[in-house]
Amino acid sequence: MPRLAVVIPSYRVRARILSVLERIGPEVELIYVVDDACPEESGRFVEENTRDPRIRVIRNSANQGVGGATMVGMTHAAADGADVVIKIDGDGQMDPALIPSFAGVILSGEADYAKGNRFFEPEGLAAMPLGRLIGNAGLSFLSKISTGYWHSFDPTNGYVAIHASLIRLLPLDKISKRYFFESDLLFRLNILTARVVDVPMHARYADEVSSMRPLREIPRFAFSHMRNFAKRIFYNYFIRNFSLASLELALGVLLLLFGVVYGFANWGTVAPATAGTVMVAALPIIIGFQLLLAFINYDIQSVPRIALHPRLTASRQPMRALT
């Protein structure tokens, strides 16, 4: 039987962590509560108030953020022989009853990584605060560009599941440990050509207070998305592979820049501008724009569509003797 493990990063969730643990079903074999230097000592609180033999408390000596705590738990789960690792939060927003759905799309070979999506059903958005709704929509668009998973939405959703074989391939020391964790992880998965699937879900919002400061984090998110986009394009289209799309991108950018620079350089120098001057500026812009559209279409069609982990696990199995 496949072994399922749940990782719960714990920081200021003492009021709800026990109810979350109680609702985790018997299909889960291992539960890792990662006390991320919690001032409420959530790890000790769990140990003193639960008798579930599946629970293992991990204590971080210093706060590493939700991403850092999650990766610590995932690493332990993979080392302990888990097949699928599911991460949920300890604040009660994520329904543990969905764990079989997240694990199922991975165990069936449909995906390597499953993530929640609160935007599938319009009715489910009624409970989402307006600020979060608008913010998630904007971040989703930026994430599509930077990660290459154009079909995926709600990138900051922390309800995720991953096949343990991919955890060993990820550069965990390079992945963001703070609020950019989920988006940065998607970027790394794209580099591995892992298949990602969204799982419909509803979120629960109570009186919890987020420690995220939007005005401080939004510039960091924007910069990180631009950096990951540049790295993904350079690696996928100029290092690991070079195709017609690579030429479309390079020529499109050069022609577009030439047309814009030439047009501005000749703006107002001759009145009226000759037809030749207009064409020399306009034609490269038009052709360059068309080439960039063709590249974007290629990039959208290049989303990984075949799960990677069945090949990884098969390569680790001993070969049968030929008969």
LINHUBEL-V457380 format. One record per residue. RES is the residue in one letter. SS is DSSP state (alpha for helix, beta for strand, coil for the rest). D_LAST is the distance of its C-alpha to the last C-alpha in Angstrom with 1 decimal. Layout:
res=RES ss=SS d_last=D_LAST
res=RES ss=SS d_last=D_LAST
This chain:
res=M ss=coil d_last=28.2
res=P ss=coil d_last=29.3
res=R ss=coil d_last=32.1
res=L ss=beta d_last=35.3
res=A ss=beta d_last=38.0
res=V ss=beta d_last=41.5
res=V ss=beta d_last=43.7
res=I ss=beta d_last=47.5
res=P ss=beta d_last=49.7
res=S ss=beta d_last=53.0
res=Y ss=coil d_last=56.4
res=R ss=coil d_last=59.5
res=V ss=coil d_last=57.7
res=R ss=coil d_last=59.0
res=A ss=coil d_last=60.7
res=R ss=coil d_last=57.5
res=I ss=alpha d_last=54.5
res=L ss=alpha d_last=54.6
res=S ss=alpha d_last=54.6
res=V ss=alpha d_last=51.6
res=L ss=alpha d_last=49.6
res=E ss=alpha d_last=50.6
res=R ss=coil d_last=49.2
res=I ss=coil d_last=45.7
res=G ss=coil d_last=43.5
res=P ss=coil d_last=41.0
res=E ss=coil d_last=38.0
res=V ss=coil d_last=38.8
res=E ss=coil d_last=37.6
res=L ss=beta d_last=39.4
res=I ss=beta d_last=42.8
res=Y ss=beta d_last=44.3
res=V ss=beta d_last=48.0
res=V ss=beta d_last=49.0
res=D ss=beta d_last=52.7
res=D ss=coil d_last=53.6
res=A ss=coil d_last=56.7
res=C ss=coil d_last=58.2
res=P ss=coil d_last=62.0
res=E ss=coil d_last=61.6
res=E ss=coil d_last=59.1
res=S ss=alpha d_last=56.6
res=G ss=alpha d_last=54.0
res=R ss=alpha d_last=56.4
res=F ss=alpha d_last=57.6
res=V ss=alpha d_last=54.1
res=E ss=alpha d_last=53.4
res=E ss=alpha d_last=56.8
res=N ss=alpha d_last=56.4
res=T ss=coil d_last=52.9
res=R ss=coil d_last=50.8
res=D ss=coil d_last=47.5
res=P ss=coil d_last=44.8
res=R ss=coil d_last=42.7
res=I ss=beta d_last=45.4
res=R ss=beta d_last=45.3
res=V ss=beta d_last=48.3
res=I ss=beta d_last=48.1
res=R ss=beta d_last=51.3
res=N ss=coil d_last=52.0
res=S ss=coil d_last=54.9
res=A ss=coil d_last=56.1
res=N ss=coil d_last=55.9
res=Q ss=coil d_last=53.1
res=G ss=alpha d_last=53.6
res=V ss=alpha d_last=51.4
res=G ss=alpha d_last=48.8
res=G ss=alpha d_last=48.7
res=A ss=alpha d_last=48.6
res=T ss=alpha d_last=45.7
res=M ss=alpha d_last=43.6
res=V ss=alpha d_last=44.3
res=G ss=alpha d_last=43.1
res=M ss=alpha d_last=40.0
res=T ss=alpha d_last=39.1
res=H ss=alpha d_last=39.5
res=A ss=alpha d_last=37.4
res=A ss=alpha d_last=34.5
res=A ss=alpha d_last=34.7
res=D ss=coil d_last=34.7
res=G ss=coil d_last=31.4
res=A ss=coil d_last=32.8
res=D ss=coil d_last=30.7
res=V ss=beta d_last=33.7
res=V ss=beta d_last=37.2
res=I ss=beta d_last=40.2
res=K ss=beta d_last=43.7
res=I ss=coil d_last=46.9
res=D ss=coil d_last=50.5
res=G ss=coil d_last=52.5
res=D ss=coil d_last=55.6
res=G ss=coil d_last=54.5
res=Q ss=coil d_last=54.3
res=M ss=coil d_last=50.5
res=D ss=coil d_last=49.5
res=P ss=alpha d_last=46.6
res=A ss=alpha d_last=45.8
res=L ss=alpha d_last=44.1
res=I ss=alpha d_last=41.5
res=P ss=alpha d_last=38.9
res=S ss=alpha d_last=39.6
res=F ss=alpha d_last=39.2
res=A ss=alpha d_last=35.9
res=G ss=alpha d_last=34.6
res=V ss=alpha d_last=34.7
res=I ss=alpha d_last=32.6
res=L ss=alpha d_last=30.0
res=S ss=coil d_last=29.6
res=G ss=coil d_last=28.6
res=E ss=coil d_last=31.9
res=A ss=coil d_last=33.4
res=D ss=coil d_last=33.3
res=Y ss=beta d_last=36.9
res=A ss=beta d_last=39.2
res=K ss=beta d_last=43.0
res=G ss=beta d_last=45.9
res=N ss=beta d_last=48.2
res=R ss=coil d_last=51.7
res=F ss=coil d_last=52.7
res=F ss=coil d_last=50.6
res=E ss=coil d_last=53.3
res=P ss=alpha d_last=57.0
res=E ss=alpha d_last=58.1
res=G ss=alpha d_last=56.3
res=L ss=alpha d_last=58.2
res=A ss=alpha d_last=61.5
res=A ss=alpha d_last=61.0
res=M ss=coil d_last=60.2
res=P ss=coil d_last=63.3
res=L ss=alpha d_last=64.5
res=G ss=alpha d_last=64.2
res=R ss=alpha d_last=60.6
res=L ss=alpha d_last=59.9
res=I ss=alpha d_last=61.5
res=G ss=alpha d_last=60.0
res=N ss=alpha d_last=56.5
res=A ss=alpha d_last=56.9
res=G ss=alpha d_last=58.1
res=L ss=alpha d_last=55.4
res=S ss=alpha d_last=52.7
res=F ss=alpha d_last=53.9
res=L ss=alpha d_last=53.9
res=S ss=alpha d_last=50.5
res=K ss=alpha d_last=49.0
res=I ss=alpha d_last=50.4
res=S ss=alpha d_last=49.3
res=T ss=alpha d_last=45.8
res=G ss=coil d_last=44.8
res=Y ss=coil d_last=43.8
res=W ss=coil d_last=46.3
res=H ss=coil d_last=45.1
res=S ss=coil d_last=45.6
res=F ss=coil d_last=49.0
res=D ss=coil d_last=50.6
res=P ss=coil d_last=49.2
res=T ss=coil d_last=51.1
res=N ss=coil d_last=49.6
res=G ss=coil d_last=48.3
res=Y ss=coil d_last=46.1
res=V ss=beta d_last=42.7
res=A ss=beta d_last=39.0
res=I ss=beta d_last=36.3
res=H ss=beta d_last=32.6
res=A ss=alpha d_last=32.6
res=S ss=alpha d_last=30.1
res=L ss=alpha d_last=32.9
res=I ss=alpha d_last=35.5
res=R ss=coil d_last=33.8
res=L ss=coil d_last=34.2
res=L ss=coil d_last=37.8
res=P ss=coil d_last=40.7
res=L ss=coil d_last=42.4
res=D ss=coil d_last=45.2
res=K ss=coil d_last=46.2
res=I ss=coil d_last=46.2
res=S ss=coil d_last=49.7
res=K ss=coil d_last=50.5
res=R ss=coil d_last=53.4
res=Y ss=coil d_last=54.0
res=F ss=coil d_last=52.1
res=F ss=alpha d_last=48.8
res=E ss=alpha d_last=47.3
res=S ss=alpha d_last=48.1
res=D ss=alpha d_last=47.0
res=L ss=alpha d_last=43.7
res=L ss=alpha d_last=43.2
res=F ss=alpha d_last=44.0
res=R ss=alpha d_last=41.4
res=L ss=alpha d_last=38.8
res=N ss=alpha d_last=39.6
res=I ss=alpha d_last=39.1
res=L ss=coil d_last=35.5
res=T ss=coil d_last=35.1
res=A ss=coil d_last=34.6
res=R ss=coil d_last=35.2
res=V ss=beta d_last=38.3
res=V ss=beta d_last=39.4
res=D ss=beta d_last=42.8
res=V ss=beta d_last=43.2
res=P ss=beta d_last=46.6
res=M ss=coil d_last=48.8
res=H ss=coil d_last=52.4
res=A ss=coil d_last=54.0
res=R ss=coil d_last=56.7
res=Y ss=coil d_last=59.8
res=A ss=coil d_last=62.1
res=D ss=coil d_last=64.7
res=E ss=coil d_last=62.4
res=V ss=coil d_last=63.7
res=S ss=coil d_last=61.4
res=S ss=coil d_last=61.9
res=M ss=coil d_last=61.0
res=R ss=coil d_last=64.0
res=P ss=alpha d_last=63.5
res=L ss=alpha d_last=66.2
res=R ss=alpha d_last=64.5
res=E ss=alpha d_last=60.9
res=I ss=alpha d_last=61.2
res=P ss=alpha d_last=62.0
res=R ss=alpha d_last=59.1
res=F ss=alpha d_last=56.8
res=A ss=alpha d_last=58.1
res=F ss=alpha d_last=57.7
res=S ss=alpha d_last=54.2
res=H ss=alpha d_last=53.1
res=M ss=alpha d_last=54.6
res=R ss=alpha d_last=53.0
res=N ss=alpha d_last=49.5
res=F ss=alpha d_last=50.0
res=A ss=alpha d_last=50.9
res=K ss=alpha d_last=48.0
res=R ss=alpha d_last=45.5
res=I ss=alpha d_last=46.9
res=F ss=alpha d_last=47.1
res=Y ss=alpha d_last=43.6
res=N ss=alpha d_last=41.8
res=Y ss=alpha d_last=43.9
res=F ss=alpha d_last=45.0
res=I ss=alpha d_last=42.6
res=R ss=coil d_last=39.1
res=N ss=coil d_last=39.7
res=F ss=coil d_last=42.5
res=S ss=coil d_last=42.9
res=L ss=alpha d_last=45.7
res=A ss=alpha d_last=46.4
res=S ss=alpha d_last=47.2
res=L ss=alpha d_last=49.7
res=E ss=alpha d_last=51.2
res=L ss=alpha d_last=51.8
res=A ss=alpha d_last=53.3
res=L ss=alpha d_last=55.5
res=G ss=alpha d_last=56.5
res=V ss=alpha d_last=57.7
res=L ss=alpha d_last=59.6
res=L ss=alpha d_last=61.2
res=L ss=alpha d_last=62.2
res=L ss=alpha d_last=63.7
res=F ss=alpha d_last=65.5
res=G ss=alpha d_last=67.1
res=V ss=alpha d_last=68.2
res=V ss=alpha d_last=69.7
res=Y ss=alpha d_last=71.3
res=G ss=alpha d_last=72.8
res=F ss=alpha d_last=74.3
res=A ss=alpha d_last=75.6
res=N ss=coil d_last=77.5
res=W ss=coil d_last=78.6
res=G ss=coil d_last=82.4
res=T ss=coil d_last=82.9
res=V ss=coil d_last=84.1
res=A ss=coil d_last=85.8
res=P ss=coil d_last=84.5
res=A ss=coil d_last=81.1
res=T ss=coil d_last=80.3
res=A ss=alpha d_last=77.7
res=G ss=alpha d_last=75.7
res=T ss=alpha d_last=75.7
res=V ss=alpha d_last=74.5
res=M ss=alpha d_last=71.7
res=V ss=alpha d_last=70.6
res=A ss=alpha d_last=70.2
res=A ss=alpha d_last=68.9
res=L ss=alpha d_last=66.4
res=P ss=alpha d_last=64.1
res=I ss=alpha d_last=64.3
res=I ss=alpha d_last=63.2
res=I ss=alpha d_last=60.4
res=G ss=alpha d_last=59.3
res=F ss=alpha d_last=59.3
res=Q ss=alpha d_last=57.2
res=L ss=alpha d_last=54.6
res=L ss=alpha d_last=54.4
res=L ss=alpha d_last=53.9
res=A ss=alpha d_last=51.1
res=F ss=alpha d_last=49.5
res=I ss=alpha d_last=49.9
res=N ss=alpha d_last=48.3
res=Y ss=alpha d_last=45.3
res=D ss=alpha d_last=45.1
res=I ss=alpha d_last=45.2
res=Q ss=alpha d_last=42.4
res=S ss=coil d_last=40.3
res=V ss=coil d_last=39.9
res=P ss=coil d_last=36.2
res=R ss=coil d_last=34.7
res=I ss=coil d_last=31.0
res=A ss=coil d_last=30.3
res=L ss=coil d_last=29.1
res=H ss=alpha d_last=27.8
res=P ss=alpha d_last=24.5
res=R ss=alpha d_last=23.4
res=L ss=alpha d_last=24.8
res=T ss=alpha d_last=23.1
res=A ss=alpha d_last=19.7
res=S ss=alpha d_last=20.1
res=R ss=alpha d_last=20.9
res=Q ss=coil d_last=17.8
res=P ss=coil d_last=15.2
res=M ss=coil d_last=12.1
res=R ss=coil d_last=8.9
res=A ss=coil d_last=6.4
res=L ss=coil d_last=3.8
res=T ss=coil d_last=0.0
